């Protein structure tokens, strides 16, 4: 079930961003420091669970191109307890994603 929910989230996220990101929710992120990143991280995020999508969207909006981003699969992943999303959180995140989309289009 987690896999299917993740795929649905990835599809919605990709639609919002206009790119084919497979897994925005992976906990491993690596960024090269630049003005666009400082600006992106210097503002409060709208969503607890959708902030990954917001980071990528803000970077794209700031002029970072999709070709400058890489998605590298991890060889192994260990799930951490307490990182589960509830039904209410999931519904709130869908609303947040709609608001992130609106914000990014402004």
N, C-alpha and C positions, 0 to 999 in steps of 0.2 A: 504494500500500500504506500509506503514511504517513497518508493521509487516512482510510482505513478503520480503522486502528488508533486514530487520534485520535477517531473517532466512537464506537468501542467504549469507549474510556476515558471519554469525555464521558457516555455512557449510564450506565456504572458510577458515575461521580462524581455525576451527577444523582440517581441512586438513593440513594446514601449521604447526600447533602445534603437530599434531598426537594425539590429545586428543579430547574428546567429551565435550567441553565447550559450554554451551547453550547460554550465553550472555556475551561476552567479553566487550561489550560496556556499560554495566551498570555503571553509575557514582559513585556507592558506592564501594570503595575498602578498604580493611583492610589487613595490612601486619604485620607480626611479624618481628621486626628488626633483621637483621643478616648480615653477610659479603656479601652474595650473593645479598641481596636487596640493600645494599649500593653500590656495584659495578654496579648493574643494573641501579639504578637511577643516578649514577655518570656520565653517558655518555649521550650525546645528542640523542634524538629519531629521527628516520627517518620521521615519519608520524604524522601529526596533528590529524587525525581521527583513525589511526590504532595503536597508541602507546600502547593501552591496550594489543593487541596481541603481540607486541614487548616485553612488560614487562613480560608477561607469558612465552614467548619463551626464553628470556634471563635467567629467573629463572630456567626453565627446563634445559637449556644448562649448567647452572652453577652447576647442581647437585641436585637441589630441585626436589623431585619426585612428580608426579601427585597426589599420595596418600596424600601428605602434603598440597594439595590445596583443598579448599572447596568452593562450589558455593551454597550460601544460598539465596533463593528467598526472595524478599522484600514483605512485606504485602501491602505496598502502594507506589505509585510513583507519584510525581508531575512534569509534564513536564515543563522545563524552556525555556522561549522564547529565540530565538537567537542561539539555539543549532542545528539548522537544517542544513543538509548537502545538498549542491547544486549538480547538475548533474556533473559539472566540478570537484568539490571536490570528488565526488564519484568515478569518473574515475581515478583521481589522487591517491585516496586511494587504488584502485585495483592495480595500478602500484607499489605503496609503499608496499603493501602486498607481491607482487612478489619479491621485493628487500629485504624485511624483511626475507622472506623464504630463499633467497640466502645467506644473512648474517648469518642466524642461522645455515645453513649447512656447513659453513666454519669452 
